[in-house]
Amino acid sequence: MKKALFAVLALSLMVGAPALAGETWTGEVLDMVCFGQGQKGAGHAGCAVTCLKKGNDMGLLVGDDVVKIDRAGSDADAIKALENLGGKAAKVTGKAMKADDGTVTVTVAAAEAA
């Protein structure tokens, strides 16, 4: 019983990074390939939309933190909305999981322009 309680407590603490707390995030929709090359923002929006529609990995820049978006486990309509918002601000609602390496991945339930 104590082990189960400890596991639940540990998991709840892992998901609670300050900029990523809660189940709603607002930030810039990223094409992770281009973002890795230093490209982001409104000037890159057209390219980001094109690349995201091709299936590139997607993220959300929340302050200085990058949240990865789980395409496969997310709502299909929400993913389509995010693809069209590449390089722009979006409000994303979903569930976050934090990996041992600190990477936060969100399974998206809903998304809209912010």
Contacts in CASP RR format, 6 or more apart in sequence:
PFRMAT RR
TARGET T0000
AUTHOR 0000-0000-0000
METHOD contacts of the structure
MODEL  1
MKKALFAVLALSLMVGAPALAGETWTGEVLDMVCFGQGQKGAGHAGCAVT
CLKKGNDMGLLVGDDVVKIDRAGSDADAIKALENLGGKAAKVTGKAMKAD
DGTVTVTVAAAEAA
14 98 0 8 1.000
15 96 0 8 1.000
15 97 0 8 1.000
15 98 0 8 1.000
15 104 0 8 1.000
16 22 0 8 1.000
16 98 0 8 1.000
17 65 0 8 1.000
17 98 0 8 1.000
17 104 0 8 1.000
19 62 0 8 1.000
19 63 0 8 1.000
19 64 0 8 1.000
19 65 0 8 1.000
20 62 0 8 1.000
20 65 0 8 1.000
20 67 0 8 1.000
20 96 0 8 1.000
20 104 0 8 1.000
22 96 0 8 1.000
23 93 0 8 1.000
23 94 0 8 1.000
23 95 0 8 1.000
23 96 0 8 1.000
24 91 0 8 1.000
24 92 0 8 1.000
24 93 0 8 1.000
24 94 0 8 1.000
25 60 0 8 1.000
25 62 0 8 1.000
25 67 0 8 1.000
25 91 0 8 1.000
25 92 0 8 1.000
25 106 0 8 1.000
26 62 0 8 1.000
26 89 0 8 1.000
26 90 0 8 1.000
26 91 0 8 1.000
26 92 0 8 1.000
26 114 0 8 1.000
27 60 0 8 1.000
27 61 0 8 1.000
27 62 0 8 1.000
27 63 0 8 1.000
27 89 0 8 1.000
27 90 0 8 1.000
27 91 0 8 1.000
27 92 0 8 1.000
27 114 0 8 1.000
28 40 0 8 1.000
28 41 0 8 1.000
28 60 0 8 1.000
28 61 0 8 1.000
28 86 0 8 1.000
28 87 0 8 1.000
28 88 0 8 1.000
28 89 0 8 1.000
28 90 0 8 1.000
29 48 0 8 1.000
29 52 0 8 1.000
29 58 0 8 1.000
29 59 0 8 1.000
29 60 0 8 1.000
29 82 0 8 1.000
29 85 0 8 1.000
29 86 0 8 1.000
29 87 0 8 1.000
29 88 0 8 1.000
29 89 0 8 1.000
29 90 0 8 1.000
30 40 0 8 1.000
30 48 0 8 1.000
30 58 0 8 1.000
30 59 0 8 1.000
30 60 0 8 1.000
30 61 0 8 1.000
30 66 0 8 1.000
30 86 0 8 1.000
30 87 0 8 1.000
31 39 0 8 1.000
31 44 0 8 1.000
31 47 0 8 1.000
31 48 0 8 1.000
31 51 0 8 1.000
31 52 0 8 1.000
31 56 0 8 1.000
31 57 0 8 1.000
31 58 0 8 1.000
31 86 0 8 1.000
31 87 0 8 1.000
32 56 0 8 1.000
32 57 0 8 1.000
32 58 0 8 1.000
32 59 0 8 1.000
32 66 0 8 1.000
32 68 0 8 1.000
33 51 0 8 1.000
33 56 0 8 1.000
33 57 0 8 1.000
34 40 0 8 1.000
34 44 0 8 1.000
34 47 0 8 1.000
34 48 0 8 1.000
34 51 0 8 1.000
34 56 0 8 1.000
35 59 0 8 1.000
35 61 0 8 1.000
35 66 0 8 1.000
39 47 0 8 1.000
39 48 0 8 1.000
40 48 0 8 1.000
40 61 0 8 1.000
40 87 0 8 1.000
41 48 0 8 1.000
41 87 0 8 1.000
41 88 0 8 1.000
42 87 0 8 1.000
42 88 0 8 1.000
43 87 0 8 1.000
44 87 0 8 1.000
45 86 0 8 1.000
45 87 0 8 1.000
45 88 0 8 1.000
46 86 0 8 1.000
46 87 0 8 1.000
48 86 0 8 1.000
48 87 0 8 1.000
49 83 0 8 1.000
49 84 0 8 1.000
49 85 0 8 1.000
49 86 0 8 1.000
49 87 0 8 1.000
52 58 0 8 1.000
52 82 0 8 1.000
52 83 0 8 1.000
52 86 0 8 1.000
53 83 0 8 1.000
55 71 0 8 1.000
55 83 0 8 1.000
57 68 0 8 1.000
57 69 0 8 1.000
57 71 0 8 1.000
58 68 0 8 1.000
58 69 0 8 1.000
58 71 0 8 1.000
58 79 0 8 1.000
58 82 0 8 1.000
58 83 0 8 1.000
59 66 0 8 1.000
59 67 0 8 1.000
59 68 0 8 1.000
59 69 0 8 1.000
60 66 0 8 1.000
60 67 0 8 1.000
60 69 0 8 1.000
60 90 0 8 1.000
60 92 0 8 1.000
60 106 0 8 1.000
65 104 0 8 1.000
67 92 0 8 1.000
67 96 0 8 1.000
67 104 0 8 1.000
67 105 0 8 1.000
67 106 0 8 1.000
68 103 0 8 1.000
68 104 0 8 1.000
68 105 0 8 1.000
68 106 0 8 1.000
69 79 0 8 1.000
69 82 0 8 1.000
69 92 0 8 1.000
69 105 0 8 1.000
69 106 0 8 1.000
69 108 0 8 1.000
70 105 0 8 1.000
70 106 0 8 1.000
70 107 0 8 1.000
70 108 0 8 1.000
71 79 0 8 1.000
73 107 0 8 1.000
74 106 0 8 1.000
74 107 0 8 1.000
74 108 0 8 1.000
74 109 0 8 1.000
75 108 0 8 1.000
75 109 0 8 1.000
75 110 0 8 1.000
78 92 0 8 1.000
78 108 0 8 1.000
78 109 0 8 1.000
78 110 0 8 1.000
78 111 0 8 1.000
79 108 0 8 1.000
79 111 0 8 1.000
81 90 0 8 1.000
81 111 0 8 1.000
81 112 0 8 1.000
82 90 0 8 1.000
82 92 0 8 1.000
82 108 0 8 1.000
82 111 0 8 1.000
85 111 0 8 1.000
85 113 0 8 1.000
88 113 0 8 1.000
89 113 0 8 1.000
89 114 0 8 1.000
90 111 0 8 1.000
90 112 0 8 1.000
90 113 0 8 1.000
90 114 0 8 1.000
91 111 0 8 1.000
91 112 0 8 1.000
91 113 0 8 1.000
91 114 0 8 1.000
92 106 0 8 1.000
92 108 0 8 1.000
92 110 0 8 1.000
92 111 0 8 1.000
93 108 0 8 1.000
93 109 0 8 1.000
93 110 0 8 1.000
93 111 0 8 1.000
94 106 0 8 1.000
94 107 0 8 1.000
94 108 0 8 1.000
94 109 0 8 1.000
94 110 0 8 1.000
95 106 0 8 1.000
95 107 0 8 1.000
95 109 0 8 1.000
96 104 0 8 1.000
96 105 0 8 1.000
96 106 0 8 1.000
97 104 0 8 1.000
97 105 0 8 1.000
97 106 0 8 1.000
97 107 0 8 1.000
98 104 0 8 1.000
99 105 0 8 1.000
END
